[in-house]
Amino acid sequence: MGSLPELTTGRLLSTWQWDVPALLLVLLLGGLYGWGVLRLRRRGERWPVARVAAFAVAGLGTIVVATMSSLAVYDRVLFWPAALQNILLDLIAPLGLALGDPLRLALTARPASRSGRPRRALTGRLVRLLTFPLVSTVLVLTTELTVYFTPYFATALRVGWLHQLMYLHLLLAGCLFVVPVLTREQALPTWCTHPVRAALVFLDGIIDAVPGIVVLTHSTLIAGAWYLRHHPAWSPDVRHDQQVGGGAMISVAELVALPFLLAVLAQWARAERAETAALDHRLDSELVPAPPAPSPSSSPVSVSATAPDLVRPWWETENSEVARRFRQ
């Protein structure tokens, strides 16, 4: 491991290392997403640039930062870079990937004749169980607590392949909750309307702060034997290092809750506008203009002749000033 120099602000921004498994994952996800966007463009369809940017920068970019930046370089000598690294993979990277709406892109880019199998996979029992809102929330919380309060984390610091598996575990756990909530595909139960999703996101924002609070207030050192042995002399004591890590976890969890909630609210607003436009179009196509109201001097007409007027909206059948203004 060697002796690392003091982690200054300059080194925090400029120190990087290669992580081949993480790089391969980023290239794979980016390649598949780019292939989907290219397929749509060849068919003359557009995919929003904002979604591409969210997937590439906030999603894949966060994975790169978490696994290859100075956080990854110093995570074996300081606890707080490891804690920040894990919370980035568990919360921010899934949010960025979900804002790119990869599920809808994958289904839209495939030919209609070949999209049946992926759609059936999304509605399978195992996927439905893992993405069920309360289940996925518990999985995220359990994952964080398991990482820090079992031998999982301490062992991952020693074993390279387990460290990589922990990265993937955190990323998948976060995606199980975030991606179904933000996708425009029907990946959640029908009762998960947008108001319900907003409530679940608010609840998730509170729950996500729990691991950080527990780490901050925990009296026993997490992976204490490892960090006591490898802690650099230029850094504060190990307990203070753990408290900084817990505070960083709480801060990131609360910061990500607001944009997550805003994204759900924006989806809700778009869905309401689409439903209103569809309803207006249906009313315009179904409502037949009522015949002009008879003048007072005209002869009486039969009830059967005026029967259609009885089911028309009042502003179409009445000849009052209020009705005329309402029609305008």
N, C-alpha and C positions, 0 to 999 in steps of 0.2 A: 504493500500500500504506500509506503514511503511517508516522509514528513511533508505535509502540505503547508504552503505559506499562509500567512494570515489572510482571512477572507475580508478584503476591503470592498468598498463599493465598486471600484474599478474591476477587481477580479470577479465580483458577483456578476458583472455584465459581460465580461470578456472571456471567462474560463469555460471551455467546452470540451466534451469528449464524445467519441463515437460509441453508439450503442447499436450493434448490428441487428439484433432481433427487433428492437423498437423501430429502427429505420426501415426494415423490411415490412413491418406492419403498416407504417405510414405510407410507404410506396404502394402497398397492396390496396389499402383503402382509397388512397388518392387516385390510383389507376382505375379502379372500378367506378368510382364516382365520375371521373373525367370521361370514361367510356360511355357512361349513361348520358351525360350531357351532350357528348358528340353524337350519339345515336339520335337524340331528340332534334338536334340542329339539322342533321341530314334529312329528317322527315319534315323540316320546315317549322318545327315547334321551338319555342323559346323556354329556357329555364332561368329563373331570376338570378341575376348576378349577385344580389345580396345573399342568396342561399349558398352560392358557390364560395363567396368570401367567408361566410360564417363557418362552413365546413372546413375550408382550407386553413384559415387563420386561427379562429377560436377553437376549432376541433383538433385538426392535425398539428397545428402550431403549438398548442398547449401540450400535446403528447411529446413533441420534440423538446420543448423547454423542460418538461418534467423529467425526461429520461437522458438528456444529453447536455444540459446546461450545467452551471456551477452547482445547482442543487444536487445533481447526480454525482458530481465530483466530490462534494463534501458530505454526502449523506451517510458515509460510514465513519465519520469522525465527529459530526455534530448531529444532534437529534432534530433541530428545527428545520434544516433543509429536507430531511427525510419526511417529516410531518407535512411540510408544505408541498413537497413532491407528491405525496399520496393523496392529499386533498385536491390537488389539481387534476389528477387522474380520475378521481372519484366523482367530482362535481363539475368542474369547469370544462374539461374535455368532452364529457357526454353532452353537456348543454350546447357546445359549439357544433358537435356532430349532429345533434337533433335539429338544430336550427337549419341545417342544410337539407332536412327532410329526405334522408337517404332511402327510406322504405318506399315512399311514393315515387322517387326517381327510379328505383330498381324495377318497380312494377310498371311504370309508364314507359320506360325505355324498351322493355321486352315486347315482342309482338303479341297482339291480343290472344293469338292461339296458344302461346306458350306462357301466359301469365297465370294460368290456373293453378299450377303446382306451387309457385311461391305464395299465392293467396291462401291456398289450403294450409301451407306450412305456418302462416301467420295466425291462422285460426285453430291450430292444433291444440290439444289439451295441455301439453307441456308448456308451450309458449304462452297460452292463456293463463296458466297457473303462475308462471314466473313473472309475467307482466301485470298481473292483477294488482291494482294500485296499493292495497295494504300489504300484500305479500312482498312486492318489490321494495317498498319503503322499509320493511323489516329486514330484508336482505341487505340493503345498503347499511343500515345501522349495525346489523350483526357483523357484516364484513369489517367495518371500521373497528368495532370493539374486539373482534377476533384477532385482527392484525396486531393490536397493541397490548392486549391483556391475555395472550396465550404465547407459547414459545414460537409462534409463526414468524413474527418480525425479527426476533433475535436470531432465529435459524436462517432467515433470508439474508441477513447481513453477512453470514458466513458462507452460504451456499449460493453461488451465482445463478444457477438455473431456477432455484426457488425464488430468488429476487425478481427475475423476469416473470415468473408465474404470478407473483404477487401484483406486479404492475398490471398484467392482463386481468387478474381477478378484480382489482379495484375498478378498472375501466368498464368491464362487463357489468358489474353490479350497478354502477351508476347509469349505464345505458338502459338497463332493464326498466328503470323508472322514468327517465327523462325522455327517451326516444318515443315510446308509445304515447306519452302525454302531448307531445308537440307535433307528431305526424298528422297529416291530413287523411291518412288511411284509417279505417275503422279497426284499430288494433286493441281497443279497450271495450269493456261491456257497454251496452247501449245506455245504461243509466249514468255513465260517466259523461254527462253533458259538460259544457264549458263552465257553468257555475260550479259544478262538482269538482272539475279539474282545478279551478282556481283555489277552491278550499283545500284540496289535497296538496297543492304546491305550497300554500301558506303553512299547512301542518308539517310538510316535509322540511320547510325552512327552519322550523323550530327544532325538529328532530335532528337535523344535520348538525346543529350546534352542540348536541349532547356529547359526542366523542371528544370534541375539543375541551369542553368543560371538565369532563372526567380526566383527561390528560393533564389539564392545567392544575387541577386540585388533587391529583393522585399523590399519595404520600410515598409510594414506592417508585423507584426509578424504573423506567421502561427500557428493557435491554440494558440494564445498568452495568452488568459485568462487562459487556462489550464496550460501552461508551466510557466507562472508567478506565479501561485499558488503552483505548485509542484516542481519548480526548486530548486535543492539543493544548500546549501550555499557554498559548496566546488568547485562548477563549475563556469566558467566565466558567464558573463551576457547572457541573453536569446538571444539577437540579435547576439552576437558572436557565440552562439551555432547554430543558424539558418544558419549563413554564413558558418560554418564548415560543416553543413549538405549539403548545396548546393554545396560546393566544392567537397565533397565526391561523390555526385551524378554525377557531371561532370567527375570526375576521373574514376569512374567505367564504365560509359557509353563509354568513349573513350578507355579504356583498353579492353573492351569486343568487340569493333568494329573490332579490328585487328584479333583476332582468328576467329571471325565469317567470316570475309572476306577470311582469309586463308582457312577455311573449304570449302567455296564455290569454291575457286580456285582449291583446291585439287580435289573436285568432278568434276569440269570441266576437269581437266587433266585426271582423270580416264575415264570419258566419251569419251574423244577424243581418248585415247588409245584403248578402247573397240570398238569404231566405226572403227578405222583404222585396228584393227585385224579382225573384221568382214568383212570389205571390201577386205582385202588381202585374206581371206579364200574364199570369193565369187569369186574373180578373179582367184584364183588357181583352183577352181572347174569348172569354166565356160570356161576358155581359153584352147583350144586344142593345143597341140604342133604342130607347123608348120612343114611340111615335109622338109627334107634337101634341101638346095638350089642346083639347078642343076649345074654341072660343066660346064665350057666353052665348053668342047668337046662334051657334050651330045646333043642329037637332040632336036629341038624345041618342045615344048608341046603346047597343045591347051590352049586358054584363059579360058575355063571352068575348065580345070585341075588346073590352078593356081589361080582360083577365091578365094578359101579360104585364100590364102596368102595375098590377097588385104585387108582383114579386120583384119589381125593379127597385133600386135604391131611391129613397125619397127625393134626393136632389136631382134625379133624372125625370121624375114624374110630376113634380110640383112646378108651378109656374110663378112662385113667389120671388121676391127680390133676394131673399136669403139663398134660395135654391139656385138662382141665376149666378150669384157671386160664387157659390160653392162649385158650380160647374166650371166657372172660369179659372 
